[in-house]
Amino acid sequence: MMNRHSHILKQTKTAHRETLKKHLQHRLEAARNQGNDQLIKQLEAEARYLNF
């Protein structure tokens, strides 16, 4: 039972992290398209913080 629970938690953590990464990449692309340098810097800092 614990192994299954641990496996589910690991899968959930991985899925959550991938979703965060996908959304961050989308936001970064939009900021670049808009030429918003301040937002680009903030999003790049967020990516470094999250180790993406």
C-alpha positions in Angstrom: 0.0 0.0 0.0 2.8 2.5 0.9 4.7 1.7 -2.3 1.6 2.5 -4.4 1.0 5.7 -2.4 4.6 6.8 -2.8 4.5 6.0 -6.6 1.3 8.1 -7.0 2.9 11.0 -5.0 6.0 10.8 -7.2 3.9 10.8 -10.4 1.8 13.8 -9.1 4.9 15.7 -8.3 6.4 15.1 -11.7 3.2 16.0 -13.5 2.9 19.2 -11.4 6.5 20.2 -12.2 6.0 19.6 -15.9 2.8 21.7 -15.9 4.7 24.6 -14.1 7.5 24.3 -16.7 5.1 24.4 -19.6 3.2 27.4 -18.3 6.4 29.2 -17.5 7.7 28.6 -21.0 4.5 29.9 -22.5 4.6 33.0 -20.4 8.2 33.6 -21.3 7.4 33.2 -25.0 4.6 35.7 -24.7 6.8 38.2 -22.9 9.5 37.8 -25.6 6.9 38.4 -28.3 5.8 41.5 -26.6 9.3 42.7 -26.0 8.7 43.0 -22.3 12.3 42.9 -21.0 11.3 43.3 -17.3 8.9 40.4 -17.4 11.4 38.3 -19.3 14.0 38.9 -16.6 11.4 38.0 -13.9 10.4 34.8 -15.6 14.0 33.8 -16.3 14.7 34.3 -12.6 11.7 32.1 -11.7 13.0 29.4 -14.1 16.4 29.5 -12.4 14.7 29.3 -9.0 12.7 26.3 -10.1 15.8 24.7 -11.7 14.2 24.6 -15.2 
